[in-house]
Amino acid sequence: MSTAQEQNAVNASMMEKGHENGGTHGVDHVPKQRKPYDYGGNPLAHINTGDSVRLPAFGGEFQPGSYRSTEARKFANPAPLGLSAFALTTFVLSLINLGTRGITGPSLVIGAAFAYGGLVQLLAGMWEMAVGNTFGATALSSYGGFWISVAIILTPGGFNIIQDLTAADGSEAAFLNSFGLFLMGWFIFTFILMLCTLRSTVAFFLLFFTLDMAFLMLGLGYLLNGSGAPNGGCIKAGGAFGILAAFLAWYNALAGIADPSNSFFLIPVAHFPWSDKGREKRNKVDNNDARDAQV
């Protein structure tokens, strides 16, 4: 074999190895195509298998859209902590709104609102910023601030907010209307967040839907105070939606905590059919690919 033929044979061998091994320096190669999501044949799985580059929307990570793999992340997932803090505080206040076992005063929730639903959830939101999750940071930090605000408002003799808004004749209409407007503002904010979950999972969307309905019912309950007291029917409806929101928050938290290292099963999260994961299962084209190619 001539020298030229030997060199050609070496080049061909290098090209073949480059294709097999992902390429070598100085040799063109076709990169190995990887699937955007790899669930190992398990339709309920929502964990990173090590082969995926992008993960689908997942309430356990408080991510409403596709996000990068967490395999190389140095921080733990703060979402379950924030979700659990939100869930317990919402659960307690919702039981009070429902009048469970004759409890009507909200004093018991003040401690949880300050420490767990407020401070702990706010810290979880700050850690969401550290891991680069804008949605999670905005939502958890905001609801942490919400619970601290509620605790400040309800603290007896603390800031005298209720007393200052009570008329000389004992009428609390000014406070009820003010608190109702406060809750309606949170209804608007939650509605905005809910819109961002429409391409995520059913459990994640339902969390914000039930929470939004709770804010709406409670806001209306305090605004509709014709008899000088909150509207009982709306307050109880808000409490019922709050209970649902609390259990959905716990459900998403469990989905974020449970993995093969600590659980015998995976928590189903049910992606919407129009979501990225749902379209992938139907073998439809993801419009994001075309948009990303134009950028």
Phi and psi restraints in degrees (value plus and minus 20) as a CYANA .aco file:
   2 SER   PHI     -92.3   -52.3
   2 SER   PSI     146.4   186.4
   3 THR   PHI     -81.4   -41.4
   3 THR   PSI     -61.7   -21.7
   4 ALA   PHI     -81.6   -41.6
   4 ALA   PSI     -62.1   -22.1
   5 GLN   PHI     -86.0   -46.0
   5 GLN   PSI     -59.1   -19.1
   6 GLU   PHI     -83.2   -43.2
   6 GLU   PSI     -62.2   -22.2
   7 GLN   PHI     -83.9   -43.9
   7 GLN   PSI     -60.3   -20.3
   8 ASN   PHI     -82.7   -42.7
   8 ASN   PSI     -59.1   -19.1
   9 ALA   PHI     -85.2   -45.2
   9 ALA   PSI     -60.2   -20.2
  10 VAL   PHI     -84.1   -44.1
  10 VAL   PSI     -64.5   -24.5
  11 ASN   PHI     -81.2   -41.2
  11 ASN   PSI     -61.7   -21.7
  12 ALA   PHI     -84.0   -44.0
  12 ALA   PSI     -59.9   -19.9
  13 SER   PHI     -84.1   -44.1
  13 SER   PSI     -61.2   -21.2
  14 MET   PHI     -85.0   -45.0
  14 MET   PSI     -60.1   -20.1
  15 MET   PHI     -83.3   -43.3
  15 MET   PSI     -60.3   -20.3
  16 GLU   PHI     -85.3   -45.3
  16 GLU   PSI     -62.8   -22.8
  17 LYS   PHI     -87.1   -47.1
  17 LYS   PSI     -53.9   -13.9
  18 GLY   PHI     -82.8   -42.8
  18 GLY   PSI     -61.0   -21.0
  19 HIS   PHI     -87.2   -47.2
  19 HIS   PSI     -57.4   -17.4
  20 GLU   PHI     -93.1   -53.1
  20 GLU   PSI     -60.0   -20.0
  21 ASN   PHI    -120.1   -80.1
  21 ASN   PSI     -12.2    27.8
  22 GLY   PHI      70.3   110.3
  22 GLY   PSI     -10.2    29.8
  23 GLY   PHI      79.7   119.7
  23 GLY   PSI     134.5   174.5
  24 THR   PHI    -146.1  -106.1
  24 THR   PSI     148.1   188.1
  25 HIS   PHI     -80.8   -40.8
  25 HIS   PSI     111.7   151.7
  26 GLY   PHI      64.0   104.0
  26 GLY   PSI     -19.3    20.7
  27 VAL   PHI    -141.5  -101.5
  27 VAL   PSI     106.9   146.9
  28 ASP   PHI     -89.5   -49.5
  28 ASP   PSI     125.7   165.7
  29 HIS   PHI    -171.4  -131.4
  29 HIS   PSI     142.4   182.4
  30 VAL   PHI    -116.9   -76.9
  30 VAL   PSI      98.1   138.1
  31 PRO   PHI     -84.9   -44.9
  31 PRO   PSI     126.3   166.3
  32 LYS   PHI     -89.1   -49.1
  32 LYS   PSI     107.8   147.8
  33 GLN   PHI    -100.7   -60.7
  33 GLN   PSI     112.5   152.5
  34 ARG   PHI    -137.3   -97.3
  34 ARG   PSI     123.4   163.4
  35 LYS   PHI     -89.4   -49.4
  35 LYS   PSI     121.9   161.9
  36 PRO   PHI     -83.1   -43.1
  36 PRO   PSI     -52.7   -12.7
  37 TYR   PHI    -152.3  -112.3
  37 TYR   PSI     115.2   155.2
  38 ASP   PHI    -150.2  -110.2
  38 ASP   PSI      90.5   130.5
  39 TYR   PHI    -126.8   -86.8
  39 TYR   PSI     -10.0    30.0
  40 GLY   PHI      39.4    79.4
  40 GLY   PSI       6.5    46.5
  41 GLY   PHI      63.7   103.7
  41 GLY   PSI     -21.3    18.7
  42 ASN   PHI    -121.1   -81.1
  42 ASN   PSI      89.4   129.4
  43 PRO   PHI     -89.4   -49.4
  43 PRO   PSI     -35.9     4.1
  44 LEU   PHI    -110.4   -70.4
  44 LEU   PSI     -31.6     8.4
  45 ALA   PHI     -87.8   -47.8
  45 ALA   PSI     122.8   162.8
  46 HIS   PHI    -159.3  -119.3
  46 HIS   PSI       4.0    44.0
  47 ILE   PHI    -126.7   -86.7
  47 ILE   PSI     141.4   181.4
  48 ASN   PHI     -98.0   -58.0
  48 ASN   PSI     103.6   143.6
  49 THR   PHI    -109.5   -69.5
  49 THR   PSI     -23.9    16.1
  50 GLY   PHI      78.6   118.6
  50 GLY   PSI     -36.6     3.4
  51 ASP   PHI    -122.3   -82.3
  51 ASP   PSI     -33.5     6.5
  52 SER   PHI    -107.9   -67.9
  52 SER   PSI     125.0   165.0
  53 VAL   PHI    -115.3   -75.3
  53 VAL   PSI     -60.1   -20.1
  54 ARG   PHI    -142.7  -102.7
  54 ARG   PSI     120.9   160.9
  55 LEU   PHI    -126.2   -86.2
  55 LEU   PSI     128.9   168.9
  56 PRO   PHI     -95.7   -55.7
  56 PRO   PSI     147.9   187.9
  57 ALA   PHI     -73.8   -33.8
  57 ALA   PSI     121.6   161.6
  58 PHE   PHI    -177.1  -137.1
  58 PHE   PSI     103.4   143.4
  59 GLY   PHI     -85.5   -45.5
  59 GLY   PSI     -48.3    -8.3
  60 GLY   PHI     -87.3   -47.3
  60 GLY   PSI     -39.5     0.5
  61 GLU   PHI    -125.8   -85.8
  61 GLU   PSI     -18.2    21.8
  62 PHE   PHI      35.5    75.5
  62 PHE   PSI      20.4    60.4
  63 GLN   PHI    -135.8   -95.8
  63 GLN   PSI      95.5   135.5
  64 PRO   PHI    -105.0   -65.0
  64 PRO   PSI     -25.9    14.1
  65 GLY   PHI    -159.2  -119.2
  65 GLY   PSI     152.5   192.5
  66 SER   PHI     -75.9   -35.9
  66 SER   PSI     119.0   159.0
  67 TYR   PHI    -161.4  -121.4
  67 TYR   PSI     145.1   185.1
  68 ARG   PHI     -91.0   -51.0
  68 ARG   PSI     134.9   174.9
  69 SER   PHI     -77.2   -37.2
  69 SER   PSI     121.9   161.9
  70 THR   PHI    -116.8   -76.8
  70 THR   PSI      -9.2    30.8
  71 GLU   PHI     -80.2   -40.2
  71 GLU   PSI     -58.9   -18.9
  72 ALA   PHI    -117.3   -77.3
  72 ALA   PSI     -13.3    26.7
  73 ARG   PHI     -89.8   -49.8
  73 ARG   PSI     116.5   156.5
  74 LYS   PHI    -106.8   -66.8
  74 LYS   PSI     -35.3     4.7
  75 PHE   PHI    -125.3   -85.3
  75 PHE   PSI     132.6   172.6
  76 ALA   PHI     -91.0   -51.0
  76 ALA   PSI     146.3   186.3
  77 ASN   PHI     -98.2   -58.2
  77 ASN   PSI      93.2   133.2
  78 PRO   PHI    -102.0   -62.0
  78 PRO   PSI     -29.1    10.9
  79 ALA   PHI     -81.5   -41.5
  79 ALA   PSI     -67.1   -27.1
  80 PRO   PHI     -78.5   -38.5
  80 PRO   PSI     -54.6   -14.6
  81 LEU   PHI     -84.2   -44.2
  81 LEU   PSI     -68.6   -28.6
  82 GLY   PHI     -83.3   -43.3
  82 GLY   PSI     -60.4   -20.4
  83 LEU   PHI     -84.5   -44.5
  83 LEU   PSI     -61.0   -21.0
  84 SER   PHI     -87.1   -47.1
  84 SER   PSI     -60.4   -20.4
  85 ALA   PHI     -82.8   -42.8
  85 ALA   PSI     -62.9   -22.9
  86 PHE   PHI     -84.4   -44.4
  86 PHE   PSI     -62.8   -22.8
  87 ALA   PHI     -83.3   -43.3
  87 ALA   PSI     -68.7   -28.7
  88 LEU   PHI     -85.4   -45.4
  88 LEU   PSI     -64.2   -24.2
  89 THR   PHI     -85.6   -45.6
  89 THR   PSI     -60.6   -20.6
  90 THR   PHI     -85.3   -45.3
  90 THR   PSI     -58.4   -18.4
  91 PHE   PHI     -80.5   -40.5
  91 PHE   PSI     -67.3   -27.3
  92 VAL   PHI     -83.8   -43.8
  92 VAL   PSI     -69.2   -29.2
  93 LEU   PHI     -85.4   -45.4
  93 LEU   PSI     -55.7   -15.7
  94 SER   PHI     -87.4   -47.4
  94 SER   PSI     -57.5   -17.5
  95 LEU   PHI     -83.1   -43.1
  95 LEU   PSI     -58.4   -18.4
  96 ILE   PHI     -85.0   -45.0
  96 ILE   PSI     -62.3   -22.3
  97 ASN   PHI     -83.8   -43.8
  97 ASN   PSI     -48.9    -8.9
  98 LEU   PHI    -101.1   -61.1
  98 LEU   PSI     -27.3    12.7
  99 GLY   PHI      51.8    91.8
  99 GLY   PSI      11.0    51.0
 100 THR   PHI     -79.4   -39.4
 100 THR   PSI     108.9   148.9
 101 ARG   PHI      33.5    73.5
 101 ARG   PSI      11.6    51.6
 102 GLY   PHI      57.2    97.2
 102 GLY   PSI     -12.4    27.6
 103 ILE   PHI     -98.2   -58.2
 103 ILE   PSI     106.5   146.5
 104 THR   PHI    -142.3  -102.3
 104 THR   PSI     -51.9   -11.9
 105 GLY   PHI     -97.3   -57.3
 105 GLY   PSI     120.5   160.5
 106 PRO   PHI    -107.9   -67.9
 106 PRO   PSI     -10.8    29.2
 107 SER   PHI     -77.8   -37.8
 107 SER   PSI     -55.6   -15.6
 108 LEU   PHI     -82.4   -42.4
 108 LEU   PSI     -50.5   -10.5
 109 VAL   PHI     -98.8   -58.8
 109 VAL   PSI     -32.3     7.7
 110 ILE   PHI     -82.3   -42.3
 110 ILE   PSI     -64.1   -24.1
 111 GLY   PHI     -81.4   -41.4
 111 GLY   PSI     -66.4   -26.4
 112 ALA   PHI     -84.9   -44.9
 112 ALA   PSI     -56.0   -16.0
 113 ALA   PHI     -87.5   -47.5
 113 ALA   PSI     -57.4   -17.4
 114 PHE   PHI     -91.2   -51.2
 114 PHE   PSI     -72.1   -32.1
 115 ALA   PHI    -108.0   -68.0
 115 ALA   PSI     -70.6   -30.6
 116 TYR   PHI    -113.7   -73.7
 116 TYR   PSI     -81.8   -41.8
 117 GLY   PHI     -85.6   -45.6
 117 GLY   PSI     -48.1    -8.1
 118 GLY   PHI    -110.7   -70.7
 118 GLY   PSI     -94.4   -54.4
 119 LEU   PHI     -83.7   -43.7
 119 LEU   PSI     -71.1   -31.1
 120 VAL   PHI     -83.6   -43.6
 120 VAL   PSI     -62.2   -22.2
 121 GLN   PHI     -87.2   -47.2
 121 GLN   PSI     -56.5   -16.5
 122 LEU   PHI     -83.4   -43.4
 122 LEU   PSI     -61.7   -21.7
 123 LEU   PHI     -84.4   -44.4
 123 LEU   PSI     -59.8   -19.8
 124 ALA   PHI     -81.8   -41.8
 124 ALA   PSI     -58.8   -18.8
 125 GLY   PHI     -83.8   -43.8
 125 GLY   PSI     -58.1   -18.1
 126 MET   PHI     -86.1   -46.1
 126 MET   PSI     -56.8   -16.8
 127 TRP   PHI     -90.7   -50.7
 127 TRP   PSI     -47.4    -7.4
 128 GLU   PHI     -83.5   -43.5
 128 GLU   PSI     -54.0   -14.0
 129 MET   PHI     -84.3   -44.3
 129 MET   PSI     -58.5   -18.5
 130 ALA   PHI     -85.2   -45.2
 130 ALA   PSI     -52.0   -12.0
 131 VAL   PHI    -111.4   -71.4
 131 VAL   PSI     -18.5    21.5
 132 GLY   PHI      65.5   105.5
 132 GLY   PSI       0.7    40.7
 133 ASN   PHI    -120.4   -80.4
 133 ASN   PSI      77.0   117.0
 134 THR   PHI     -84.0   -44.0
 134 THR   PSI     -64.8   -24.8
 135 PHE   PHI     -81.8   -41.8
 135 PHE   PSI     -69.6   -29.6
 136 GLY   PHI     -81.9   -41.9
 136 GLY   PSI     -60.8   -20.8
 137 ALA   PHI     -84.1   -44.1
 137 ALA   PSI     -63.0   -23.0
 138 THR   PHI     -86.1   -46.1
 138 THR   PSI     -66.2   -26.2
 139 ALA   PHI     -89.8   -49.8
 139 ALA   PSI     -73.3   -33.3
 140 LEU   PHI     -85.9   -45.9
 140 LEU   PSI     -61.7   -21.7
 141 SER   PHI     -84.6   -44.6
 141 SER   PSI     -60.9   -20.9
 142 SER   PHI     -85.8   -45.8
 142 SER   PSI     -65.9   -25.9
 143 TYR   PHI     -90.7   -50.7
 143 TYR   PSI     -47.8    -7.8
 144 GLY   PHI     -82.7   -42.7
 144 GLY   PSI     -64.0   -24.0
 145 GLY   PHI     -84.1   -44.1
 145 GLY   PSI     -54.9   -14.9
 146 PHE   PHI     -80.3   -40.3
 146 PHE   PSI     -67.3   -27.3
 147 TRP   PHI     -88.1   -48.1
 147 TRP   PSI     -56.2   -16.2
 148 ILE   PHI     -83.9   -43.9
 148 ILE   PSI     -59.9   -19.9
 149 SER   PHI     -82.7   -42.7
 149 SER   PSI     -64.8   -24.8
 150 VAL   PHI     -82.1   -42.1
 150 VAL   PSI     -61.7   -21.7
 151 ALA   PHI     -82.3   -42.3
 151 ALA   PSI     -61.0   -21.0
 152 ILE   PHI     -83.7   -43.7
 152 ILE   PSI     -61.9   -21.9
 153 ILE   PHI     -85.2   -45.2
 153 ILE   PSI     -60.7   -20.7
 154 LEU   PHI    -108.9   -68.9
 154 LEU   PSI     -30.8     9.2
 155 THR   PHI     -82.4   -42.4
 155 THR   PSI      97.6   137.6
 156 PRO   PHI     -84.3   -44.3
 156 PRO   PSI     106.4   146.4
 157 GLY   PHI      50.1    90.1
 157 GLY   PSI     -15.4    24.6
 158 GLY   PHI     -93.4   -53.4
 158 GLY   PSI     -96.2   -56.2
 159 PHE   PHI    -124.3   -84.3
 159 PHE   PSI     -16.6    23.4
 160 ASN   PHI      35.3    75.3
 160 ASN   PSI      12.0    52.0
 161 ILE   PHI     -87.1   -47.1
 161 ILE   PSI     -67.8   -27.8
 162 ILE   PHI     -85.4   -45.4
 162 ILE   PSI     -62.0   -22.0
 163 GLN   PHI     -84.1   -44.1
 163 GLN   PSI     -60.9   -20.9
 164 ASP   PHI     -86.9   -46.9
 164 ASP   PSI     -46.7    -6.7
 165 LEU   PHI    -115.8   -75.8
 165 LEU   PSI     -12.8    27.2
 166 THR   PHI    -116.3   -76.3
 166 THR   PSI     107.9   147.9
 167 ALA   PHI     -89.1   -49.1
 167 ALA   PSI     145.4   185.4
 168 ALA   PHI     -81.6   -41.6
 168 ALA   PSI     -50.2   -10.2
 169 ASP   PHI    -104.6   -64.6
 169 ASP   PSI     -13.3    26.7
 170 GLY   PHI      71.2   111.2
 170 GLY   PSI     -20.3    19.7
 171 SER   PHI     -92.5   -52.5
 171 SER   PSI     112.3   152.3
 172 GLU   PHI    -124.3   -84.3
 172 GLU   PSI      -0.4    39.6
 173 ALA   PHI     -79.3   -39.3
 173 ALA   PSI     -59.9   -19.9
 174 ALA   PHI     -83.6   -43.6
 174 ALA   PSI     -62.6   -22.6
 175 PHE   PHI     -87.1   -47.1
 175 PHE   PSI     -64.8   -24.8
 176 LEU   PHI     -80.7   -40.7
 176 LEU   PSI     -63.7   -23.7
 177 ASN   PHI     -86.4   -46.4
 177 ASN   PSI     -60.1   -20.1
 178 SER   PHI     -84.9   -44.9
 178 SER   PSI     -64.9   -24.9
 179 PHE   PHI     -87.5   -47.5
 179 PHE   PSI     -55.5   -15.5
 180 GLY   PHI     -83.3   -43.3
 180 GLY   PSI     -62.8   -22.8
 181 LEU   PHI     -84.8   -44.8
 181 LEU   PSI     -58.3   -18.3
 182 PHE   PHI     -78.0   -38.0
 182 PHE   PSI     -66.3   -26.3
 183 LEU   PHI     -89.4   -49.4
 183 LEU   PSI     -54.2   -14.2
 184 MET   PHI     -85.9   -45.9
 184 MET   PSI     -53.2   -13.2
 185 GLY   PHI     -82.3   -42.3
 185 GLY   PSI     -59.1   -19.1
 186 TRP   PHI     -92.0   -52.0
 186 TRP   PSI     -48.2    -8.2
 187 PHE   PHI     -82.2   -42.2
 187 PHE   PSI     -62.9   -22.9
 188 ILE   PHI     -85.0   -45.0
 188 ILE   PSI     -65.2   -25.2
 189 PHE   PHI     -82.0   -42.0
 189 PHE   PSI     -64.2   -24.2
 190 THR   PHI     -86.0   -46.0
 190 THR   PSI     -55.3   -15.3
 191 PHE   PHI     -82.1   -42.1
 191 PHE   PSI     -59.7   -19.7
 192 ILE   PHI     -82.8   -42.8
 192 ILE   PSI     -64.1   -24.1
 193 LEU   PHI     -85.5   -45.5
 193 LEU   PSI     -58.5   -18.5
 194 MET   PHI     -80.6   -40.6
 194 MET   PSI     -57.1   -17.1
 195 LEU   PHI     -80.2   -40.2
 195 LEU   PSI     -50.1   -10.1
 196 CYS   PHI     -98.2   -58.2
 196 CYS   PSI     -27.4    12.6
 197 THR   PHI    -122.1   -82.1
 197 THR   PSI     -15.3    24.7
 198 LEU   PHI     -88.7   -48.7
 198 LEU   PSI     -37.5     2.5
 199 ARG   PHI    -128.0   -88.0
 199 ARG   PSI       0.8    40.8
 200 SER   PHI    -128.4   -88.4
 200 SER   PSI    -153.0  -113.0
 201 THR   PHI    -125.4   -85.4
 201 THR   PSI     140.9   180.9
 202 VAL   PHI     -83.0   -43.0
 202 VAL   PSI     -64.1   -24.1
 203 ALA   PHI     -83.9   -43.9
 203 ALA   PSI     -58.2   -18.2
 204 PHE   PHI     -89.3   -49.3
 204 PHE   PSI     -64.5   -24.5
 205 PHE   PHI     -83.7   -43.7
 205 PHE   PSI     -64.5   -24.5
 206 LEU   PHI     -83.9   -43.9
 206 LEU   PSI     -50.6   -10.6
 207 LEU   PHI     -78.0   -38.0
 207 LEU   PSI     -68.9   -28.9
 208 PHE   PHI     -96.3   -56.3
 208 PHE   PSI     -50.3   -10.3
 209 PHE   PHI     -85.4   -45.4
 209 PHE   PSI     -69.6   -29.6
 210 THR   PHI     -86.0   -46.0
 210 THR   PSI     -57.6   -17.6
 211 LEU   PHI     -85.0   -45.0
 211 LEU   PSI     -60.8   -20.8
 212 ASP   PHI     -83.3   -43.3
 212 ASP   PSI     -61.6   -21.6
 213 MET   PHI     -86.5   -46.5
 213 MET   PSI     -54.1   -14.1
 214 ALA   PHI     -83.8   -43.8
 214 ALA   PSI     -65.9   -25.9
 215 PHE   PHI     -81.9   -41.9
 215 PHE   PSI     -60.8   -20.8
 216 LEU   PHI     -83.3   -43.3
 216 LEU   PSI     -68.6   -28.6
 217 MET   PHI     -84.8   -44.8
 217 MET   PSI     -62.3   -22.3
 218 LEU   PHI     -87.6   -47.6
 218 LEU   PSI     -61.0   -21.0
 219 GLY   PHI     -80.7   -40.7
 219 GLY   PSI     -65.5   -25.5
 220 LEU   PHI     -84.8   -44.8
 220 LEU   PSI     -57.0   -17.0
 221 GLY   PHI     -80.6   -40.6
 221 GLY   PSI     -59.7   -19.7
 222 TYR   PHI     -99.6   -59.6
 222 TYR   PSI     -48.3    -8.3
 223 LEU   PHI     -97.2   -57.2
 223 LEU   PSI     -53.8   -13.8
 224 LEU   PHI    -108.0   -68.0
 224 LEU   PSI      53.1    93.1
 225 ASN   PHI    -135.5   -95.5
 225 ASN   PSI      26.9    66.9
 226 GLY   PHI     -78.4   -38.4
 226 GLY   PSI     -51.8   -11.8
 227 SER   PHI    -111.8   -71.8
 227 SER   PSI      -9.6    30.4
 228 GLY   PHI      65.4   105.4
 228 GLY   PSI     -12.3    27.7
 229 ALA   PHI    -161.8  -121.8
 229 ALA   PSI     138.1   178.1
 230 PRO   PHI     -78.6   -38.6
 230 PRO   PSI     131.2   171.2
 231 ASN   PHI     -89.4   -49.4
 231 ASN   PSI      94.7   134.7
 232 GLY   PHI     -80.7   -40.7
 232 GLY   PSI     -60.9   -20.9
 233 GLY   PHI     -83.6   -43.6
 233 GLY   PSI     -64.9   -24.9
 234 CYS   PHI     -86.1   -46.1
 234 CYS   PSI     -58.6   -18.6
 235 ILE   PHI     -84.5   -44.5
 235 ILE   PSI     -62.1   -22.1
 236 LYS   PHI     -87.9   -47.9
 236 LYS   PSI     -56.4   -16.4
 237 ALA   PHI     -83.8   -43.8
 237 ALA   PSI     -61.1   -21.1
 238 GLY   PHI     -82.7   -42.7
 238 GLY   PSI     -58.4   -18.4
 239 GLY   PHI     -84.2   -44.2
 239 GLY   PSI     -59.5   -19.5
 240 ALA   PHI     -85.2   -45.2
 240 ALA   PSI     -65.2   -25.2
 241 PHE   PHI     -85.2   -45.2
 241 PHE   PSI     -53.5   -13.5
 242 GLY   PHI     -85.1   -45.1
 242 GLY   PSI     -59.5   -19.5
 243 ILE   PHI     -81.4   -41.4
 243 ILE   PSI     -63.8   -23.8
 244 LEU   PHI     -81.9   -41.9
 244 LEU   PSI     -62.9   -22.9
 245 ALA   PHI     -83.1   -43.1
 245 ALA   PSI     -59.1   -19.1
 246 ALA   PHI     -83.2   -43.2
 246 ALA   PSI     -66.6   -26.6
 247 PHE   PHI     -89.1   -49.1
 247 PHE   PSI     -53.3   -13.3
 248 LEU   PHI     -88.0   -48.0
 248 LEU   PSI     -55.2   -15.2
 249 ALA   PHI     -85.5   -45.5
 249 ALA   PSI     -63.4   -23.4
 250 TRP   PHI     -82.8   -42.8
 250 TRP   PSI     -58.4   -18.4
 251 TYR   PHI     -82.3   -42.3
 251 TYR   PSI     -67.1   -27.1
 252 ASN   PHI     -85.5   -45.5
 252 ASN   PSI     -55.2   -15.2
 253 ALA   PHI     -84.1   -44.1
 253 ALA   PSI     -63.6   -23.6
 254 LEU   PHI     -82.7   -42.7
 254 LEU   PSI     -59.3   -19.3
 255 ALA   PHI     -82.3   -42.3
 255 ALA   PSI     -52.4   -12.4
 256 GLY   PHI     -99.6   -59.6
 256 GLY   PSI     -45.9    -5.9
 257 ILE   PHI    -106.2   -66.2
 257 ILE   PSI     -63.8   -23.8
 258 ALA   PHI     -89.4   -49.4
 258 ALA   PSI     109.7   149.7
 259 ASP   PHI    -170.5  -130.5
 259 ASP   PSI     154.5   194.5
 260 PRO   PHI     -78.5   -38.5
 260 PRO   PSI     -36.3     3.7
 261 SER   PHI     -99.9   -59.9
 261 SER   PSI     -40.1    -0.1
 262 ASN   PHI    -154.8  -114.8
 262 ASN   PSI     -19.0    21.0
 263 SER   PHI    -157.8  -117.8
 263 SER   PSI     127.3   167.3
 264 PHE   PHI    -106.9   -66.9
 264 PHE   PSI     -24.5    15.5
 265 PHE   PHI    -168.4  -128.4
 265 PHE   PSI     141.0   181.0
 266 LEU   PHI    -125.4   -85.4
 266 LEU   PSI     125.6   165.6
 267 ILE   PHI    -103.6   -63.6
 267 ILE   PSI     100.0   140.0
 268 PRO   PHI     -87.6   -47.6
 268 PRO   PSI     117.1   157.1
 269 VAL   PHI    -138.1   -98.1
 269 VAL   PSI     -32.6     7.4
 270 ALA   PHI      33.7    73.7
 270 ALA   PSI      67.9   107.9
 271 HIS   PHI     -91.5   -51.5
 271 HIS   PSI     123.6   163.6
 272 PHE   PHI     -84.3   -44.3
 272 PHE   PSI     127.3   167.3
 273 PRO   PHI     -84.4   -44.4
 273 PRO   PSI     -44.1    -4.1
 274 TRP   PHI    -112.2   -72.2
 274 TRP   PSI     -20.2    19.8
 275 SER   PHI     -94.9   -54.9
 275 SER   PSI     151.5   191.5
 276 ASP   PHI     -77.9   -37.9
 276 ASP   PSI     -64.6   -24.6
 277 LYS   PHI     -86.7   -46.7
 277 LYS   PSI     -60.2   -20.2
 278 GLY   PHI     -84.5   -44.5
 278 GLY   PSI     -60.9   -20.9
 279 ARG   PHI     -88.1   -48.1
 279 ARG   PSI     -54.7   -14.7
 280 GLU   PHI     -84.7   -44.7
 280 GLU   PSI     -59.6   -19.6
 281 LYS   PHI     -86.1   -46.1
 281 LYS   PSI     -46.8    -6.8
 282 ARG   PHI    -113.2   -73.2
 282 ARG   PSI     -13.6    26.4
 283 ASN   PHI      38.6    78.6
 283 ASN   PSI      18.2    58.2
 284 LYS   PHI    -117.5   -77.5
 284 LYS   PSI     141.9   181.9
 285 VAL   PHI     -96.1   -56.1
 285 VAL   PSI     116.2   156.2
 286 ASP   PHI    -106.9   -66.9
 286 ASP   PSI      96.0   136.0
 287 ASN   PHI     -83.6   -43.6
 287 ASN   PSI     -40.7    -0.7
 288 ASN   PHI     -84.5   -44.5
 288 ASN   PSI     -52.0   -12.0
 289 ASP   PHI     -81.2   -41.2
 289 ASP   PSI     -63.8   -23.8
 290 ALA   PHI     -88.4   -48.4
 290 ALA   PSI     -58.8   -18.8
 291 ARG   PHI     -86.7   -46.7
 291 ARG   PSI     -60.8   -20.8
 292 ASP   PHI     -84.9   -44.9
 292 ASP   PSI     -53.7   -13.7
 293 ALA   PHI     -88.6   -48.6
 293 ALA   PSI     -48.4    -8.4
 294 GLN   PHI     -98.8   -58.8
 294 GLN   PSI     -45.7    -5.7
